[in-house]
Amino acid sequence: MRLTTSFKILVITPILFFLTETTITKERVSYTEKPQSDINTNFYQSVVDTDGDGISDDIDEDDDNDGIPDLYEDGCEINTAFGTPTSSLATTNYVTSIYTNYGGFWNSSTSSINPTPFDNVSELLAFQVGSRTYATGIGGSNMIDTNGNGLYDEMDTDGNGVGDVSVEETSWTALRPVTKIKSGIRLEGRALDGSTANALGPQLTSGDIPFNPYLYEGERGLDMGYAIANIDNAWYFRLGGASSAAYGDGEMDILLTQGAQLGNGSNYNRLHLLDEDGNYLGNGVEINWNNTPIVGNSLVDQYNADDTVSGKNAKKNLRLAAVELAEFGLTVAERSKAVIFRLEISANADPIFFVVNDKSFITSCPQMDTDGDGVINSLDLDSDNDGIYDGVEAGHGLALSAGKLTGAVGTDGIVNALQAVGQFDNGTVNYEIADSDNDNILDFLSTDSDADGCNDVQEAGFLDGDFDGYLGVSPITTDLWGVVIEQGGYTSPKDADDNDIADYKQSGSAPQIMVGPQNTIIFDGNVGEISISALDTTEYQWQISTDGGINFSNIITSENYSGVNTSTLIINKPNLEYDGFLYRVELSNETFTCSDDVTSESALLNIRVQTVITNKKITYRAIK
């Protein structure tokens, strides 16, 4: 690919930063990953607010305001097949004490369960494994940074202003699963809805919306007031990389959670690490929750997948366990390759969140430039250069202005209209980002969203003169938002059959003739018909030949013919002159732009004479 780049300066007080207009000459740029070393870090200075919504890019969950969280634009998708997991070894790194900010400060331990279960949202401040207590990075009056390095090293458990527990200077972040989680039920801190009597939680899952956001609620995703129950599934999490230095250093690297009563039989999590190609690294690690002590309790409401109430004010047990990287038995070569987590969950293992040590893993995903136009996806309003705005392909249905949403945003930088009531400011959206062919490549990153072999540009009704899946004809030029200029596009995608599903989202194919027109006999002066049975056909055009098939012409509706644009041609009262005419039909599928018209075989029409002779009271019919 040749990139010809000219720089434009965009002024945002009080700083200057650079965005580019890029000219691209290309053969075919597929789903590619932009290496970390190639990322222009100027985009990610905390003072930069690319979309001008008042939220700087470092904390904005939607840097280009297209309604797609950066999580999905920054290469967190996993588009690879996985084999059989390696065997797992058991861990015994149980958490024996937890500290949260519920009610200001709340502590419970396996040796002294707090008699007051928390019944509201609250973040995990610290947890103890063995003789070491790890700070999570969540602040508050009870957390103390004695050396001023930005990490907490002491905790004041009695509120007298003096630290009485030494904590490891660590910070932890909950990972967001790539897997769409639609099974099971959700548990949430009952006071979230402001009611202590009823389960009236926010509508987040109605309309088949995944449960995922409940695994990264609150600051750093460490809200203890949620869990997802009755899952029995495997989830995948994407990482930016792992630290070899963390391997075998004795410091915990992964924290797992269990937020409900255990059922009969096996109750476990099995954890595996994989490389970017889906190869398993080392062995797995299993947490047997049957052997893990209860560290505290919570009171939660329970909701089914359709938001109906499953239970109110239910008491749930809390168990936590930790894993050190060395438990995976990685070789030296494998230690820096871990970029995918696989978390297998038994039916009664109910995660609250899945969290990793920030020193051990890069929790952000690799930034991506799918169309290779020099604008990373999280800042690109057309990430696949197909002439359809990402905000349209995402499927949220809100009106766009030049590819961007307008309207109020919260502290997370996501437009509030895309978030459920009670879920503002948590980085979530209340719709499922479209993946029309369910191939784990979202529509806004795919040049053939319905996998029918006809690219989105053409099916949207736009020009793709070189048939490479990108709008227009190479070389193309994109503006600073990654939008192709001077090649058309960016109007409403075509919906040829008016079924409210754009053609690029609806798999199609060329017309298929199942039963062709058959030779037909009609008595003179009677009405007859010739039919065809075909699939994937939106338009019919019947044709006639009066010279034995040498020439055919389109039939128009008249007193002689009707149904000329349907599957059945009606011939109205033909006379003997019609005898020997040939009829065929041209078929087309407007919803599948890439197909040529299909022409049927010809059917021969024969006219027979029907004569009526009446002699007194007897009628004779003679057919010739």
C-alpha positions as CSV (number, residue, x, y, z in Angstrom):
1,M,0.0,0.0,0.0
2,R,1.2,3.5,-0.7
3,L,0.1,6.2,1.6
4,T,0.5,9.8,0.6
5,T,-0.2,12.0,3.7
6,S,-0.7,15.7,4.1
7,F,-1.0,17.1,7.6
8,K,-3.7,19.5,8.8
9,I,-3.6,21.3,12.1
10,L,-6.7,21.2,14.3
11,V,-6.7,23.7,17.2
12,I,-8.3,22.7,20.5
13,T,-7.5,25.1,23.3
14,P,-5.1,25.0,25.0
15,I,-3.1,22.7,22.8
16,L,-2.4,21.8,19.2
17,F,-2.5,18.2,17.8
18,F,-2.3,16.7,14.4
19,L,-4.8,14.7,12.3
20,T,-4.2,13.6,8.8
21,E,-5.9,13.6,5.4
22,T,-4.6,10.5,3.7
23,T,-4.5,9.4,0.0
24,I,-4.5,5.6,-0.4
25,T,-3.5,3.5,-3.4
26,K,-4.3,-0.1,-2.6
27,E,-4.9,-3.5,-3.8
28,R,-6.8,-5.0,-0.8
29,V,-6.4,-4.1,2.8
30,S,-8.0,-6.7,5.1
31,Y,-8.6,-6.9,8.8
32,T,-5.2,-5.9,10.0
33,E,-3.7,-4.9,13.4
34,K,-1.7,-1.8,13.9
35,P,1.4,-2.7,16.0
36,Q,1.8,-0.9,19.3
37,S,5.0,0.6,18.1
38,D,3.2,2.2,15.2
39,I,0.6,4.0,17.3
40,N,0.7,7.8,17.2
41,T,0.5,8.5,20.9
42,N,-0.3,12.2,20.2
43,F,-3.9,11.0,19.8
44,Y,-4.0,9.8,23.4
45,Q,-2.6,12.6,25.5
46,S,-5.0,13.4,28.3
47,V,-5.6,16.9,27.0
48,V,-6.9,15.7,23.6
49,D,-10.7,15.7,23.1
50,T,-11.0,14.5,19.5
51,D,-14.8,14.5,19.2
52,G,-15.1,17.8,21.1
53,D,-17.7,16.4,23.6
54,G,-15.8,17.8,26.7
55,I,-14.4,14.4,27.7
56,S,-10.7,13.9,27.0
57,D,-9.7,10.9,25.0
58,D,-7.9,9.1,27.8
59,I,-11.2,8.6,29.7
60,D,-13.6,8.9,26.8
61,E,-15.1,5.5,26.0
62,D,-16.2,6.7,22.5
63,D,-13.5,8.9,21.1
64,D,-15.3,9.6,17.8
65,N,-18.9,9.8,19.1
66,D,-20.2,7.2,16.6
67,G,-22.0,5.3,19.3
68,I,-19.6,2.4,19.3
69,P,-17.5,2.1,22.5
70,D,-13.7,2.1,21.8
71,L,-13.6,-1.4,23.3
72,Y,-15.1,-2.7,20.1
73,E,-13.1,-0.4,17.8
74,D,-9.7,-1.1,19.4
75,G,-9.2,-4.6,18.2
76,C,-10.7,-6.5,21.1
77,E,-12.6,-8.9,18.8
78,I,-11.3,-12.4,18.6
79,N,-11.8,-14.0,15.2
80,T,-10.1,-17.3,15.5
81,A,-11.0,-20.9,16.2
82,F,-9.9,-22.6,19.4
83,G,-9.0,-26.2,19.9
84,T,-9.4,-28.4,23.0
85,P,-8.0,-26.8,26.1
86,T,-5.0,-28.2,27.8
87,S,-5.4,-29.9,31.2
88,S,-5.7,-27.8,34.3
89,L,-4.0,-27.8,37.7
90,A,-5.8,-26.7,40.9
91,T,-4.9,-23.4,42.7
92,T,-5.2,-22.9,46.4
93,N,-4.6,-19.1,46.4
94,Y,-7.8,-18.3,48.2
95,V,-8.7,-14.8,49.2
96,T,-9.2,-14.7,53.0
97,S,-10.2,-11.0,53.5
98,I,-11.8,-8.3,51.4
99,Y,-12.2,-4.5,51.9
100,T,-14.8,-2.4,50.1
101,N,-16.1,1.1,50.2
102,Y,-19.7,0.0,51.0
103,G,-21.1,2.4,53.6
104,G,-17.7,4.2,53.6
105,F,-15.7,1.1,54.6
106,W,-16.6,-2.6,54.9
107,N,-14.4,-5.5,55.8
108,S,-15.2,-9.2,55.9
109,S,-12.9,-12.2,56.2
110,T,-13.1,-16.0,56.2
111,S,-12.3,-16.1,59.9
112,S,-14.8,-13.3,60.8
113,I,-17.6,-12.9,58.4
114,N,-19.1,-9.4,58.6
115,P,-22.7,-9.9,60.0
116,T,-23.9,-7.1,57.7
117,P,-24.0,-8.2,54.1
118,F,-23.6,-5.3,51.7
119,D,-26.7,-4.5,49.7
120,N,-25.6,-1.7,47.4
121,V,-23.0,-1.0,44.8
122,S,-19.5,-0.7,46.1
123,E,-16.0,-1.1,44.8
124,L,-13.3,-3.5,46.1
125,L,-10.5,-1.6,47.8
126,A,-8.2,-4.4,48.7
127,F,-8.0,-8.2,49.2
128,Q,-5.7,-10.6,51.1
129,V,-4.1,-13.7,49.8
130,G,-1.8,-15.5,52.2
131,S,0.1,-13.0,54.2
132,R,-0.1,-10.2,51.5
133,T,-2.8,-7.6,51.1
134,Y,-3.2,-6.1,47.6
135,A,-4.6,-2.6,47.0
136,T,-6.8,-2.5,43.9
137,G,-6.1,1.2,43.0
138,I,-9.5,2.4,44.3
139,G,-9.1,5.4,46.5
140,G,-11.0,6.8,49.5
141,S,-10.3,8.1,53.0
142,N,-9.2,4.7,54.2
143,M,-6.5,4.3,51.5
144,I,-3.2,6.0,52.2
145,D,-0.3,6.8,49.8
146,T,2.5,7.5,52.3
147,N,5.2,8.0,49.8
148,G,3.2,10.0,47.3
149,N,3.9,7.8,44.3
150,G,0.2,7.5,43.3
151,L,-0.1,4.0,44.6
152,Y,-1.7,3.0,48.0
153,D,0.7,1.3,50.4
154,E,-1.3,1.5,53.6
155,M,-4.9,1.2,54.7
156,D,-6.7,2.8,57.7
157,T,-9.2,0.2,58.8
158,D,-10.5,2.0,61.9
159,G,-10.8,5.4,60.4
160,N,-8.4,7.2,62.7
161,G,-6.3,8.6,59.9
162,V,-3.4,6.3,60.6
163,G,-2.6,3.3,58.4
164,D,-2.7,0.0,60.2
165,V,-2.5,-2.5,57.3
166,S,0.3,-2.5,54.9
167,V,-0.8,-3.2,51.3
168,E,1.0,-4.0,48.1
169,E,1.3,-1.1,45.8
170,T,-0.8,-2.5,43.0
171,S,-3.7,-1.5,40.8
172,W,-6.2,-3.9,39.2
173,T,-8.6,-3.6,36.3
174,A,-11.6,-5.7,35.3
175,L,-11.5,-7.1,31.8
176,R,-14.4,-6.9,29.4
177,P,-15.3,-10.2,27.7
178,V,-15.4,-10.3,23.9
179,T,-18.0,-13.2,24.2
180,K,-21.6,-12.1,24.0
181,I,-23.1,-13.3,27.3
182,K,-26.9,-13.9,26.9
183,S,-27.6,-16.9,29.1
184,G,-28.2,-17.1,32.8
185,I,-29.5,-14.4,35.1
186,R,-28.0,-11.2,36.5
187,L,-27.6,-10.3,40.1
188,E,-27.3,-6.7,41.3
189,G,-27.1,-4.6,44.4
190,R,-30.8,-4.0,45.2
191,A,-30.3,-0.4,46.3
192,L,-29.2,0.5,42.8
193,D,-32.9,1.2,41.9
194,G,-33.4,3.3,45.1
195,S,-35.9,0.7,46.4
196,T,-35.4,-1.5,49.4
197,A,-38.6,-3.4,48.9
198,N,-38.9,-4.3,45.2
199,A,-36.6,-5.6,42.4
200,L,-36.9,-2.7,39.9
201,G,-33.5,-2.6,38.3
202,P,-32.6,-0.7,35.2
203,Q,-33.6,-2.2,31.8
204,L,-30.3,-3.3,30.3
205,T,-30.9,-6.7,28.9
206,S,-34.3,-6.3,27.3
207,G,-34.2,-6.7,23.5
208,D,-31.6,-9.5,23.7
209,I,-28.9,-7.1,25.0
210,P,-25.9,-9.1,26.4
211,F,-25.1,-9.2,30.1
212,N,-21.5,-8.1,29.5
213,P,-21.6,-4.7,31.1
214,Y,-22.4,-6.2,34.5
215,L,-18.8,-7.5,34.6
216,Y,-17.1,-4.1,34.5
217,E,-19.4,-1.8,36.5
218,G,-18.0,0.9,38.8
219,E,-14.5,2.4,39.1
220,R,-11.9,0.2,37.4
221,G,-14.8,-2.3,36.9
222,L,-14.5,-3.4,40.5
223,D,-18.1,-3.0,41.6
224,M,-19.0,-5.8,44.0
225,G,-22.8,-5.3,43.6
226,Y,-23.2,-7.4,40.5
227,A,-22.8,-11.0,39.3
228,I,-24.0,-13.2,36.4
229,A,-25.4,-16.5,37.5
230,N,-26.4,-19.9,35.9
231,I,-24.1,-19.5,32.9
232,D,-22.3,-22.8,32.2
233,N,-20.2,-21.4,29.3
234,A,-16.8,-20.2,28.2
235,W,-15.9,-16.6,27.9
236,Y,-12.9,-15.0,26.0
237,F,-11.1,-11.8,27.0
238,R,-8.6,-10.0,24.8
239,L,-5.4,-8.4,26.2
240,G,-2.7,-6.1,24.8
241,G,0.0,-8.4,26.2
242,A,1.5,-10.0,29.3
243,S,4.6,-9.1,31.3
244,S,7.4,-11.7,31.5
245,A,8.7,-10.0,34.6
246,A,5.5,-10.8,36.4
247,Y,6.1,-14.5,35.9
248,G,7.1,-16.2,39.2
249,D,7.6,-13.0,41.1
250,G,5.3,-14.2,43.9
251,E,2.8,-11.4,43.4
252,M,-0.8,-12.4,42.4
253,D,-1.7,-11.6,38.8
254,I,-5.3,-12.6,38.4
255,L,-8.4,-12.4,40.7
256,L,-11.5,-14.4,40.2
257,T,-14.8,-14.0,41.9
258,Q,-17.8,-16.2,42.8
259,G,-21.0,-14.3,43.8
260,A,-23.7,-16.8,44.7
261,Q,-24.5,-20.1,46.4
262,L,-23.0,-23.2,45.0
263,G,-25.1,-26.0,43.5
264,N,-24.6,-29.7,43.8
265,G,-21.7,-31.3,42.1
266,S,-18.7,-29.6,40.5
267,N,-18.4,-25.8,40.8
268,Y,-15.4,-24.4,39.1
269,N,-13.6,-21.9,36.9
270,R,-11.0,-23.1,34.5
271,L,-8.6,-20.5,33.2
272,H,-6.4,-20.8,30.1
273,L,-4.0,-18.4,28.3
274,L,-3.7,-18.3,24.5
275,D,-1.6,-16.5,21.9
276,E,-3.0,-14.4,19.1
277,D,-3.4,-17.4,16.9
278,G,-5.5,-19.3,19.5
279,N,-2.8,-21.7,20.6
280,Y,-3.0,-22.7,24.2
281,L,0.0,-21.7,26.3
282,G,1.2,-24.0,29.2
283,N,-1.5,-25.7,31.3
284,G,-4.8,-24.4,32.6
285,V,-5.5,-23.3,36.2
286,E,-8.7,-24.5,38.0
287,I,-10.4,-22.8,40.9
288,N,-12.6,-25.3,42.8
289,W,-15.2,-23.2,44.5
290,N,-16.3,-26.1,46.6
291,N,-12.9,-25.8,48.4
292,T,-12.9,-22.0,48.5
293,P,-13.9,-20.4,51.8
294,I,-16.7,-17.9,52.0
295,V,-15.3,-14.4,52.6
296,G,-18.5,-12.4,53.0
297,N,-22.1,-12.0,51.9
298,S,-24.3,-9.6,49.8
299,L,-27.9,-8.9,49.3
300,V,-29.0,-8.7,45.6
301,D,-32.0,-8.7,43.3
302,Q,-32.1,-11.3,40.5
303,Y,-33.2,-10.7,37.0
304,N,-33.8,-13.0,34.1
305,A,-32.5,-12.3,30.6
306,D,-35.7,-10.5,29.7
307,D,-35.5,-8.3,32.8
308,T,-38.3,-10.1,34.6
309,V,-37.6,-10.6,38.4
310,S,-36.1,-13.9,39.4
311,G,-35.7,-13.0,43.1
312,K,-35.7,-10.1,45.5
313,N,-33.3,-9.2,48.3
314,A,-31.6,-12.6,48.1
315,K,-28.6,-13.4,50.3
316,K,-25.5,-14.5,48.3
317,N,-22.1,-15.9,49.3
318,L,-18.9,-14.3,48.2
319,R,-15.8,-16.3,47.4
320,L,-12.6,-15.0,45.7
321,A,-9.4,-16.7,44.5
322,A,-6.2,-15.5,42.9
323,V,-3.7,-16.9,40.4
324,E,0.0,-16.2,39.9
325,L,1.3,-16.4,36.3
326,A,3.8,-19.2,37.2
327,E,0.8,-21.5,37.9
328,F,0.3,-21.7,34.1
329,G,3.6,-23.5,33.6
330,L,4.7,-21.3,30.7
331,T,8.0,-21.6,28.9
332,V,10.2,-18.6,28.5
333,A,9.1,-18.2,24.9
334,E,5.4,-18.3,25.9
335,R,5.5,-15.8,28.7
336,S,5.1,-12.6,26.6
337,K,2.7,-14.2,24.1
338,A,-0.5,-14.3,26.3
339,V,-3.1,-12.0,24.7
340,I,-6.3,-14.1,25.2
341,F,-7.9,-15.4,28.3
342,R,-10.4,-18.3,28.1
343,L,-12.5,-18.6,31.2
344,E,-14.6,-21.7,31.5
345,I,-17.5,-21.5,34.0
346,S,-19.6,-24.2,35.5
347,A,-23.3,-23.6,35.9
348,N,-23.1,-22.5,39.5
349,A,-19.9,-20.5,39.3
350,D,-21.2,-16.9,39.2
351,P,-18.6,-14.2,38.3
352,I,-18.8,-10.7,39.7
353,F,-15.9,-9.6,37.6
354,F,-12.6,-11.0,36.1
355,V,-9.7,-8.8,37.1
356,V,-6.0,-8.6,36.4
357,N,-3.0,-6.9,38.0
358,D,-2.1,-3.9,35.8
359,K,1.6,-4.6,36.3
360,S,1.1,-8.1,34.8
361,F,-1.0,-7.5,31.8
362,I,-1.8,-4.7,29.3
363,T,-5.5,-4.4,29.8
364,S,-6.2,-2.3,26.7
365,C,-6.6,-4.0,23.3
366,P,-4.3,-3.3,20.4
367,Q,-5.4,-0.3,18.4
368,M,-6.6,-1.2,15.0
369,D,-6.7,0.5,11.5
370,T,-8.8,-2.0,9.7
371,D,-9.0,-0.2,6.4
372,G,-5.4,0.9,6.4
373,D,-6.2,4.6,5.9
374,G,-3.9,5.9,8.7
375,V,-6.8,6.7,11.1
376,I,-7.3,4.2,13.9
377,N,-10.7,2.7,14.2
378,S,-11.6,4.5,17.5
379,L,-11.2,7.8,15.6
380,D,-12.5,6.6,12.2
381,L,-16.1,7.2,11.3
382,D,-15.8,4.6,8.4
383,S,-13.5,2.0,9.7
384,D,-13.8,-0.3,6.7
385,N,-14.0,2.4,4.0
386,D,-17.2,1.0,2.5
387,G,-19.1,4.3,2.3
388,I,-21.4,3.5,5.2
389,Y,-20.8,5.3,8.5
390,D,-19.8,3.1,11.4
391,G,-22.7,4.6,13.4
392,V,-25.1,3.3,10.7
393,E,-23.5,-0.2,10.5
394,A,-23.5,-0.5,14.3
395,G,-27.3,-0.7,14.3
396,H,-28.1,1.7,17.2
397,G,-30.6,3.5,15.0
398,L,-29.9,7.0,16.3
399,A,-29.6,10.0,13.9
400,L,-26.1,11.0,12.9
401,S,-24.7,14.3,11.9
402,A,-21.8,13.8,9.5
403,G,-21.3,10.3,11.0
404,K,-21.4,11.4,14.6
405,L,-24.0,11.4,17.3
406,T,-25.2,14.6,19.0
407,G,-26.8,15.0,22.4
408,A,-25.7,14.9,26.0
409,V,-22.9,12.7,27.1
410,G,-21.9,11.7,30.6
411,T,-18.4,11.4,32.2
412,D,-17.7,8.3,30.1
413,G,-18.1,10.2,26.8
414,I,-20.9,8.0,25.5
415,V,-24.1,9.7,24.4
416,N,-26.7,9.1,27.1
417,A,-29.4,8.2,24.6
418,L,-27.5,4.9,24.0
419,Q,-27.5,4.0,27.7
420,A,-30.2,2.5,29.9
421,V,-31.6,4.6,32.7
422,G,-29.4,4.1,35.7
423,Q,-26.5,3.0,33.5
424,F,-25.1,6.4,32.5
425,D,-21.3,7.0,32.9
426,N,-20.4,3.3,33.0
427,G,-19.1,2.9,29.5
428,T,-21.9,0.6,28.4
429,V,-24.5,0.8,25.6
430,N,-28.0,-0.6,25.6
431,Y,-27.9,-2.2,22.1
432,E,-26.0,-5.1,20.5
433,I,-23.5,-4.0,17.9
434,A,-24.6,-5.6,14.6
435,D,-22.8,-8.7,13.3
436,S,-25.2,-9.6,10.5
437,D,-23.5,-12.9,9.5
438,N,-22.5,-13.9,13.1
439,D,-18.9,-14.4,12.1
440,N,-17.5,-12.3,15.1
441,I,-16.4,-9.5,12.7
442,L,-18.8,-6.7,13.4
443,D,-20.5,-5.1,10.5
444,F,-18.6,-1.8,10.8
445,L,-15.4,-3.7,10.3
446,S,-16.6,-6.0,7.5
447,T,-16.6,-5.2,3.8
448,D,-19.2,-8.0,3.3
449,S,-21.4,-7.9,6.4
450,D,-23.9,-10.6,5.2
451,A,-21.2,-12.9,3.8
452,D,-23.0,-13.4,0.5
453,G,-20.0,-12.6,-1.8
454,C,-21.3,-9.1,-2.7
455,N,-19.5,-6.3,-0.9
456,D,-21.3,-3.8,1.2
457,V,-20.4,-0.8,-1.1
458,Q,-22.3,-2.3,-4.0
459,E,-25.2,-3.6,-1.9
460,A,-25.5,-0.2,-0.3
461,G,-26.0,1.3,-3.8
462,F,-22.6,3.0,-4.0
463,L,-19.8,3.0,-6.5
464,D,-17.0,0.4,-6.2
465,G,-15.4,0.7,-9.6
466,D,-12.5,-1.6,-8.9
467,F,-14.5,-4.1,-6.9
468,D,-12.1,-4.1,-4.0
469,G,-14.7,-3.6,-1.3
470,Y,-13.8,0.0,-0.7
471,L,-15.9,3.0,-1.8
472,G,-15.0,4.5,-5.2
473,V,-11.9,3.8,-7.3
474,S,-8.3,3.7,-6.1
475,P,-6.6,6.0,-5.2
476,I,-9.0,7.2,-2.6
477,T,-8.6,10.1,-0.2
478,T,-9.9,10.1,3.4
479,D,-10.5,13.1,5.6
480,L,-9.3,13.4,9.2
481,W,-12.2,11.3,10.3
482,G,-11.4,8.4,8.0
483,V,-14.3,9.2,5.6
484,V,-13.7,8.7,1.9
485,I,-14.1,12.0,0.0
486,E,-15.2,12.8,-3.5
487,Q,-16.3,9.2,-4.2
488,G,-20.0,9.4,-3.2
489,G,-21.5,7.2,-0.5
490,Y,-22.7,8.1,3.1
491,T,-26.4,8.3,2.2
492,S,-29.0,5.8,3.4
493,P,-28.0,2.3,2.3
494,K,-30.3,0.7,-0.3
495,D,-33.2,-1.5,0.8
496,A,-34.5,-2.7,-2.6
497,D,-37.3,-4.9,-1.2
498,D,-38.4,-2.3,1.4
499,N,-38.4,-4.8,4.2
500,D,-36.5,-2.4,6.6
501,I,-33.3,-4.4,6.4
502,A,-30.6,-2.8,4.3
503,D,-29.4,-5.0,1.5
504,Y,-25.8,-5.1,2.8
505,K,-27.1,-6.8,6.0
506,Q,-29.3,-9.3,4.2
507,S,-27.7,-12.3,2.5
508,G,-28.7,-12.7,-1.1
509,S,-27.8,-14.6,-4.2
510,A,-28.6,-14.6,-7.9
511,P,-32.1,-15.7,-8.9
512,Q,-32.6,-19.5,-9.0
513,I,-35.1,-21.1,-11.3
514,M,-36.9,-24.0,-9.6
515,V,-39.5,-24.8,-12.3
516,G,-39.2,-23.0,-15.6
517,P,-42.1,-21.9,-18.0
518,Q,-43.8,-24.9,-19.6
519,N,-45.2,-25.3,-23.1
520,T,-48.9,-24.3,-22.9
521,I,-52.1,-24.8,-24.9
522,I,-54.9,-22.2,-24.8
523,F,-58.2,-22.4,-26.6
524,D,-58.8,-19.4,-28.8
525,G,-60.7,-16.7,-27.0
526,N,-60.0,-18.1,-23.6
527,V,-57.6,-16.8,-20.9
528,G,-54.4,-18.7,-20.2
529,E,-51.3,-18.3,-18.2
530,I,-47.6,-19.3,-18.1
531,S,-45.7,-19.4,-14.8
532,I,-42.3,-19.8,-13.3
533,S,-41.2,-20.8,-9.8
534,A,-37.9,-19.1,-8.7
535,L,-36.0,-18.2,-5.6
536,D,-34.1,-15.0,-4.7
537,T,-36.1,-13.0,-7.2
538,T,-37.4,-9.5,-6.7
539,E,-38.3,-8.6,-10.4
540,Y,-39.8,-10.4,-13.3
541,Q,-39.9,-9.3,-16.9
542,W,-41.8,-11.5,-19.4
543,Q,-40.7,-11.4,-23.0
544,I,-42.2,-12.6,-26.3
545,S,-40.7,-13.9,-29.6
546,T,-42.9,-13.9,-32.7
547,D,-40.1,-15.1,-35.1
548,G,-39.3,-18.5,-33.6
549,G,-36.9,-17.3,-30.9
550,I,-34.6,-15.1,-33.1
551,N,-35.7,-11.9,-31.3
552,F,-37.4,-11.3,-28.0
553,S,-39.0,-8.1,-26.7
554,N,-40.4,-7.1,-23.4
555,I,-44.1,-7.4,-22.9
556,I,-46.0,-4.5,-21.5
557,T,-49.2,-4.5,-19.6
558,S,-52.2,-4.2,-22.1
559,E,-55.6,-5.6,-22.9
560,N,-53.7,-8.7,-24.2
561,Y,-51.3,-9.3,-21.2
562,S,-51.2,-8.8,-17.5
563,G,-48.9,-10.0,-14.8
564,V,-45.9,-9.1,-17.0
565,N,-43.8,-8.3,-14.0
566,T,-44.9,-11.2,-11.8
567,S,-44.1,-14.9,-11.7
568,T,-47.3,-15.6,-13.7
569,L,-48.0,-14.1,-17.1
570,I,-51.7,-13.9,-18.0
571,I,-52.6,-14.1,-21.7
572,N,-56.0,-12.6,-22.3
573,K,-58.2,-14.2,-25.0
574,P,-55.5,-15.0,-27.6
575,N,-56.5,-15.8,-31.2
576,L,-55.0,-18.1,-33.7
577,E,-52.3,-15.5,-34.5
578,Y,-50.7,-16.3,-31.2
579,D,-50.1,-19.9,-32.2
580,G,-46.3,-20.6,-32.1
581,F,-45.3,-17.6,-30.1
582,L,-42.5,-18.2,-27.6
583,Y,-42.4,-16.7,-24.0
584,R,-39.6,-16.4,-21.5
585,V,-38.9,-14.3,-18.4
586,E,-35.9,-12.3,-17.2
587,L,-35.3,-12.6,-13.5
588,S,-33.4,-10.2,-11.3
589,N,-32.7,-9.8,-7.6
590,E,-32.4,-6.1,-6.7
591,T,-31.3,-7.0,-3.1
592,F,-28.2,-8.7,-4.6
593,T,-26.5,-6.2,-6.7
594,C,-23.7,-8.4,-7.8
595,S,-25.8,-10.9,-9.8
596,D,-26.6,-10.6,-13.5
597,D,-30.1,-11.1,-14.7
598,V,-31.1,-14.7,-15.3
599,T,-33.2,-15.6,-18.3
600,S,-35.4,-18.7,-18.4
601,E,-35.9,-21.2,-21.2
602,S,-38.7,-20.4,-23.6
603,A,-42.2,-21.9,-23.5
604,L,-44.2,-22.6,-26.7
605,L,-47.7,-21.4,-26.9
606,N,-50.2,-23.3,-29.0
607,I,-53.7,-22.1,-29.7
608,R,-56.5,-24.6,-30.3
609,V,-59.9,-23.9,-31.9
610,Q,-63.0,-24.6,-29.9
611,T,-66.1,-24.8,-32.1
612,V,-69.7,-24.9,-30.9
613,I,-72.6,-26.3,-33.1
614,T,-76.2,-26.2,-31.8
615,N,-78.9,-28.5,-33.4
616,K,-82.2,-28.0,-31.7
617,K,-81.8,-28.9,-28.1
618,I,-78.4,-30.7,-28.5
619,T,-75.0,-28.9,-28.3
620,Y,-71.9,-30.4,-30.0
621,R,-68.4,-29.2,-29.3
622,A,-65.6,-30.0,-31.7
623,I,-61.9,-29.4,-30.9
624,K,-59.5,-29.1,-33.8
